[in-house]
Amino acid sequence: MCGVCGAYFPWRQSFESSVVVREMASTLGHRGPDRSAIWVAGDGLVAFGHTRLAVVDLSEAGYQPMTSADGRWTITYNGELYNADNLRRHLHGVDWRGHSDTEVLVEYIARHGVPAVLKAAEGMFAFGCWDARELELWLARDRFGEKPLYYGIHDGALLFASELKAFRAVPGFSPEIDRRALEEYFCWGNIPAPLTIYEGVSKLPPAHYLRFGQSAATPEPQPYWSALVAAHDAPDLPDGIEVVDLLAEVFDRAVAARMVADVPLGAFLSGGIDSSLVVASMQQHSSTPVRTFTIGFTEPSYDESRHAAEVALALGTDHTDLVVSPDDAMRVIPGLPTIYDEPFADSSQIPTFLVSRMACQHVTVALSGDGGDELFGGYDRYQQVGRLEKIRDYLPGGIRRVVGSALDHFSPESWDRLASGLPRFLVPSGLRHRTGHRLHKVARLLAAGQGSDVYALLMSAENQKGRLVKGGNGESPSFVGLSPKSLVGMSPFEQAMLIDTLTYLPGDLLTKVDRASMAVSLEVRVPFLDTDVFRFAWGMARDQRVRRGLGKWPLRELLRRSLPDRLIDRPKMGFGVPVGRWLRGPLRSWADDLLDPALVKEQGLLDPGEVESRWVAHRQGQSDLTEQIWPLLMFQAWLVAEAG
């Protein structure tokens, strides 16, 4: 895993390219601590920077930026190609310098071109590639958005990098904050592609490439793969237990491909279905116990470490866990704006960083279980969204609003206490965890106007854009870059899964893992985000994913071949921390300072009255507004760090 950056001067060279790119690369050392290098084209049109985390082929033969044997193509590349050996076999006559996947990538491009390699490559990647003959710069990003890539025009140069902090190292870079991006951030807790917090800087969307020539116009990103098309075209699978046998073959291949490394390798293990299945498969492919890592918390309701330890014992892994106190977790918070570079508000960023920091002391590569819920129907909300749409269609608007108001009248904590005292048969499985939080979501949906995007309302932390941001447009939340027409013909259940794959997965989960892990120079690989696994998942009917009200049926059945039922059939837990409670206690003074009305007014971006009313309601215990307050605090912390 690595950090990449570059500058292209198609119109005028206003500053020394090697100096600029060297400064950019200096900000990315955490992504690649093993080596840093700069390459400048002979004509000075383009310069690349690269910081290397050596994982495959640790020799000089794997150094980057790397030029193809024919001298035409030069690449700076971040990622791993899991089918590199297969691609290598199709490149006859190459005099190989080493066995790195970078060399396979650049030689495949030299032989077949960038579009061909994007269609053929299986992996996670982001790269910049220079064609010295056509004088063109290509940028590309992997199918699911595991690896980040930013780009923008500044002072006559096209800049690109793995992280936004590289842009801030460029002389004179001082863009305005994008208020539309800020509105989206307060809806989703992250800024969805192609937006960034800065005007004039974009994220390259997953499964897209850009081709820059010497035209004065900036081209539009072009797709080379579509999750929508792949889901639609997936062949139907047989019913019954046979589907589990087929899944075992496909998933084991995906895991084995991601275990190729010339450095120590392990896995994150929460004890949930997805990470346990990854580890079970890894253990089958390993002659020694797999290294596994878990972070636990002293608060019992947030701690899965004991369950993870039981799973590790049953699978025979070499397990390391660390139970941290609230003080340990809270010490991470001041550094979050630097790690994430732009506002990001999934509070599970804290345990993700902690487990990454622990794992990097023992391994260089870790596998994770991300993506299992989105592909196999694991979230309760996938089943809820269809039921809620039926209720909304059936009930008149006035009755819906009354019911919604009644549900919202009691605090989430009150609903939690009520649910915990009721017999299990009276509380649906989907409401046993975080009952109050879920019922407040239902209340919001019932109160919403007819014609609203039900799933956007379910996922968004804001009912209306622009309430916080000055000059906001006041629209209802909707998913950036996603047309409702593209999902016609799918059930609400399928629509929700695919929307999450296109938005929540790259914008939140994969961003969280990439920044947290790369901050400590750890590479994380995700077996569920294999195109064959994706195709398999979308070949299933709904009743193959969900049985007896529980999602991920084939994953559960496959895991039963490695673990006893008692370690599988348990309520799903999130990977979070009790920040809402901390904000009323040890973090209160920190939050008071960041949300001070005078400071908010001076900054001129948010409505001070709206900010203050929310903060007062939360800190006084009138309502649990953690979903609204944490994004506010992460934005304010980022803004203060940016100004300082």
Secondary structure, 3 states (H helix, E strand, C coil): CEEEEEEECCCCCCCCHHHHHHHHHHCCCCCCECEEEEEECCCCCEEEEEEECCCCCCCHHHCCCEECCCCCEEEEEEEEECCHHHHHHCCCCCCCCCCCHHHHHHHHHHHHCHHHHHHHCCEEEEEEEEECCCCEEEEEECCCCCCCCEEEEECCEEEEECCCHHHHCCCCCCCCECHHHHHHHHHHCCCCCCCCCECCEEECCCCEEEEECCCCCCCCCEECCCHHHHHHHCCCCCCCCHHHHHHHHHHHHHHHHCCCCCCCEEEECCCCHHHHHHHHHHHHHCCCCCEEEEEEECCHHHCCHHHHHHHHHHHCCEEEEEEECHHHHHCCHHHHHHHHCCCCCCCCHHHHHHHHHHHCCCCCEEECCCCHHHHHCCCHHHHHHHHHHHHHHHCCHHHHHHHHHHHHHCCHHHHHHHHHHCCHHHCCHHHCCCHHHHHHHHHHHHHCCCCCCHHHHHHCCCCCCCCCECCCCCCCCCCCCCCHHHHCCCCHHHHHHHHHHHCHHHHHHHHHHHHHHHCCCCEEECHHHCHHHHHHHCCCCHHHHCECCECCHHHHHHHCCCCCHHHCCCCCCCCCCCHHHHHHCCCHHHHHHHCCHHHHHHHCCECHHHHHHHHHHHHCCCCCCHHHHHHHHHHHHHHHHHHC
